[in-house]
Each structure stands twice: as C-alpha cells, then as structure tokens.
Amino acid sequence: MPVKKATKKTTKTTAKSPRKTVKKHPVILKKEDVKIEKPAESKAAATKSGKYIRAIGRRKCAIAQVRLYQPGKGSITINDKPLIEYFTVASQQICVNDPLKTVGLEGSVDITAKVSGGGKHGQSEAVRLGIARSIIALNPELKSSLKKPGFLTRDSRVKERKKPGLKRARRAPQWSKR
C-alpha cells in the first residue's frame, strides 16, 4: 500500500470565526515572475511640478496628508476633488480656509490633501491643522499668528469607548422597578 504524506496544518483564531484551518504551501519565486511597478500618481500630484511642503493633521479618526505648493494660484484640492465639491457645507469650507486667511496666503499657494477616516467635520479640521503646520514649515515667523486663534492645537478629543455592562460609554441599562 502506498504511504500518504501528511501536510502541516496550522490553526488560526480570529474574532469572526473561532477556528480556521489553513494549509501552508511553500512558494518559490523567480526573478522573471516578480514585476515591480511604480505606483500610479494621482491627477493632482501629476499636474503639480516642483517642490512642496508636507504636513499631517489629525482630528478624531481623520488623518489628512497635506501638500503646500509655494508658487500657486490658490486652488485647494482634497482627494482629487475641488474644495467646494468635497466639503459641501460652508462651515467646513471656511474651516479649511481659515489658516490661509489669517496669514494672508489665500491666492498665492496651492494645496492638495489626502484625507481618510472619520466624518466630514473631523476631516475638515484635520486638513486645517495640516495646512497650519505646512505654513509654519514654510515660514516659522507666522507661528504666533496661527497659534493665537488655535489652528496649531491638535484637538485630541475622541469618542469614549463602550464599557462592559453598559449600553454605551456611560449609559446604563434602563432600570425597572418591577
């Protein structure tokens, strides 16, 4: 009788399924099989030429990667969309423009931002912090004018986690007398 070879099985436990069996297979790659491709650049980054100043802004779960291009026309692009198209609420548009108005760089710089996570309000405040930080990297003398209105302060408030035995973070279950 032929002898069967046993394959190694490893078990993984995840949050969704209690036990999963995964077989491990060795993979041998050759140089011909591996193709290294350059990541495709976004439309906004491809049209911009020259150097930029990069800064990161955060608020709640939102993270904004902001690029400030020094000689510009005043365009603001967020996730490859114009500011008015991405942030449709006027208060969010004003929030993004505030650091530029305070310093007086409204029409002289171009800004592109990649935002992920959180809601629209948190994203707009994350972009605002990123713009303020990039302005300081451009000209450190403007720090005091941006610090006074609070554009450089990272708002670290986040939603409180749910506690065991409660409905939400602090909401207790409804108590019934009988």
N, C-alpha and C positions, 0 to 999 in steps of 0.2 A: 504494500500500500504506500502511495506517495505521502510524504510528510508535508503538512501545511505550515507555512511560516506565519507567525503571529505578528501583527502590526501593533506598534505602540499606540495607546490611546491616552489622551490627557483629558482631564475634566476641568471645565471652567464653570464658575458660578457667576451669574450676573444678576442684576436687580430684577430683570424681567422674567427670566426663566431660572428655576432653581439649579438645574444641572444640564450641561450641554457636553456632548462628547465630540471632540474634534480630532481628526486624524492628521498627523504631521507627515508631510511628504517633502523630501529633500528637493530643492530647486537649484539647478546648475545653470548659470547664465554665461553666455559667451559675449565677447566684445561686439560681435555683429548683431546680437539680439537687443542690446541696450542702445536706445536712441535718446540723446539728450536734446530737448527742445527748449528754446528760450521762451519764458512766459510772455504771453501777448500783453502788450502795453495798452492801457486804457486810452480812449479817444482824447481825453483831456490832457494826459501826460504826453501823448504823441504830438499834439499840436503845440505844446509849450516847449520852447527851446531855451537853454541857458540854465543858470543855477537857481536854486530855490532854497528857502529856509523851511525846515521840517520841525513840527511840534505835535505833541499829543495832548489831547484834552479828554477828561473823563467826567461823567456825571451819572450816578446810579449805575445802571448796567451798560450805559452807552459809552463807546470809545470812538473818538474822532482822530484821524490822522490828517493833519492839515499841512498843506504846502503853500508857502507865500512866495510869489514871484515878484521881484522888485520892480523892474520897469513893466508896468501893465496899464490896462485900460479901466480897471475897476470891476471886472467880472468875477462873480463868485459861483463856483460850480461844486455841487455836492452829489456824490455818487453818480457822476456823469450827467447830472441834470442841473438846469439853472436854479438859483436860489428860490425864485418865486414858484417854480414848478414843484420843487421838493418840499419846501415848507410853505404850505398854502395859508396858514394862519399868520396874520400881520404881526402879532406879538412875537412870534418865533423869528420872523424875518428881521424885526427890529433888534431882537436879542443878538442875532449873529452880526449885525452891522454896528452895534454899539462900540466895540473897541476901536474900529476904524474911524468912526465919527469923533470919538473922544480925542484921538491922536491927530486927526486931520489927514489920513491916508485914504480917504474914500475912493477917489478916482485914480489913484496912482499905483495901485498894486492889484495883481490878480491872485485869486485864492481858489485852490482846489482842495476838497476834503473827501475822505472816505470814512463813512460812519457806519457802525454796526452795533446792534444790540439796543435794548431799551425802547422807549417810546419816542415820539417826535419831540416832546418838550425836553426830555433829557438829552436827546441828540443835539438839539439847538444850543443848549447850554454847554455841552461838550465841545461843540465847534467854536463857541465863543471863547472858551478857555484856551483852546488850541491856537486861535487867532491871536489872542493876547500874548501868549507865550512866544509865538513866532515874531511878533512885533518887537518884543524885548530882545530877542536874539538879533534882530535887525539893528535896533538902536537902544542900548541899555539906558540911555538918559530918559527914555519915556516911561520907565518903570513906575515912578512916583505918580504920574498922571493916570496910569492904568490901575494902580493899587488902591487909590482913594475910592473909586466907585465900586471896587470889589471884583474886578474882572480877573484878577490873578489868584483868587481864593478858590481852592478846589472844594466844592460842596460835597462832603463825604457822606451825607445822609442817604441811607439805603433802606429798603423795606425790611422790617424786623422779621425774623424767622418764626415759623409756627412752632409752638411748644406742645409737647405731648399732653393729652388730656383736655386741650382747649380747642375751640373751633378755629381760631386764628391766632395771631401772636399773643393777644391778651384777652380775647373774647371767650368767656366761659360758656359752657353749655347752659341752655335755659333750665332754670330751676323750677320744678313744680312742687306745690305744697302737698298734693296727694297723688 
